[in-house]
């Protein structure tokens, strides 16, 4: 995480949410990565914690079970396969292959 870019994004959000507070909320000490205004610091810490748990670029969150739309798309792409159990098994295998292992 590029802390400078994140701080800029955070401050853009902050001033959009609290437009009149720019003067007293912005005092930032980069050497300590803190804001002097305590409520701003709490928001900054929450922002960083949420960002740390965000989905990485190039990835997305998907259901562990295929939904109807997924099954319809698969049957459209593979019209010769009539058994949806094959699609369900293939989908689950792809999800399982992406799960971290304890190796």
Secondary structure, 3 states (H helix, E strand, C coil): CCHHHHHHHHHHHHHHHCHHHHHHHCCEECCCCEECCHHHHHHHHHHHHHHHCCCCCCCCCCCCCCCHHHHHHHHHHCCCCCCHHHHHHHHHHHHHHHCCCCC
